[in-house]
Amino acid sequence: MTTMESAATAATYVETSLDGVLLVEVDRAGFVRRIQIEPEVNATWTADELAERLFHLYTVALMRCRSDVLSEINAAGADRPPDANYPSRDEVAAYRARWIRF
């Protein structure tokens, strides 16, 4: 394994709520490495709200990861356009703007 491959496989992607009370961290394979829930979440959010917000934080973290993979693929000469599996950075930003409002 090269140094670049080692660094890439060690990368994680962290997304948080705007106030930082909810955090999701995923690795390059899309596996959840950490979820952090602050006490005020349990005191004020319903289970449905928590589930929806975890879903959106996970989704945007995974989109960021796959966008980075697309950039690496293209840097190696593939010239692959963004798609549903490998979004552009603009698509990641649009998703975040639309759904991460909590």
C-alpha positions in Angstrom: 0.0 0.0 0.0 1.4 3.4 -0.9 1.4 6.4 1.4 -1.4 8.0 -0.7 -3.5 4.9 -0.5 -2.9 4.7 3.3 -3.9 8.3 3.8 -7.0 7.9 1.6 -8.2 4.8 3.5 -7.7 6.6 6.8 -9.8 9.6 5.8 -13.0 10.2 7.6 -15.8 12.7 6.9 -17.5 14.5 9.7 -20.8 16.4 9.4 -22.5 18.2 12.3 -25.7 20.1 13.0 -25.4 23.8 12.7 -25.2 24.1 16.5 -22.9 21.1 16.9 -25.2 19.0 19.1 -25.3 16.2 16.6 -22.3 14.7 14.8 -21.9 11.9 12.3 -18.5 10.6 11.1 -18.1 8.1 8.3 -15.0 6.4 6.8 -14.0 6.1 3.1 -16.1 2.9 2.8 -19.2 4.7 4.1 -19.2 2.9 7.4 -20.3 5.0 10.4 -17.3 5.5 12.7 -18.9 7.8 15.3 -22.2 9.4 16.2 -22.2 12.0 18.9 -25.5 13.2 20.4 -25.4 16.0 23.0 -27.9 16.0 25.9 -30.1 18.7 24.5 -30.9 16.5 21.5 -32.6 13.9 23.8 -34.3 16.7 25.7 -35.8 18.5 22.8 -36.0 16.4 19.6 -38.4 13.6 18.9 -37.1 10.2 17.8 -38.4 10.9 14.2 -36.5 14.3 14.1 -33.3 12.6 15.3 -33.6 9.8 12.8 -34.2 12.2 9.9 -31.4 14.5 10.9 -29.0 11.5 11.3 -30.0 10.4 7.8 -29.2 13.8 6.3 -25.9 14.2 8.1 -24.9 10.6 7.0 -25.9 11.3 3.4 -24.0 14.6 3.1 -20.9 12.9 4.7 -21.1 10.0 2.2 -21.6 12.5 -0.7 -18.5 14.3 0.3 -16.5 11.1 0.4 -17.7 10.0 -3.0 -17.1 13.4 -4.4 -13.5 13.2 -3.3 -13.2 9.7 -4.8 -14.5 11.1 -8.1 -11.9 13.8 -7.9 -9.2 11.2 -7.4 -10.4 9.1 -10.2 -10.4 12.1 -12.5 -7.0 13.2 -11.4 -5.7 9.8 -12.4 -7.1 10.5 -15.9 -10.6 8.9 -16.0 -12.5 12.2 -16.9 -15.7 10.8 -15.4 -18.6 13.2 -15.0 -20.5 13.4 -11.7 -23.5 11.1 -11.4 -25.9 9.8 -8.7 -23.1 7.7 -7.1 -20.3 10.2 -7.4 -21.6 13.7 -7.0 -19.9 17.0 -7.7 -18.8 19.4 -5.0 -21.6 21.7 -6.0 -24.2 18.9 -5.6 -22.8 18.2 -2.1 -23.1 21.9 -1.2 -26.7 22.0 -2.6 -27.7 19.0 -0.6 -26.2 20.5 2.6 -27.9 23.8 2.0 -31.3 22.2 1.4 -31.3 19.7 4.3 -28.8 20.7 7.0 -30.9 23.5 8.6 -30.9 22.2 12.1 
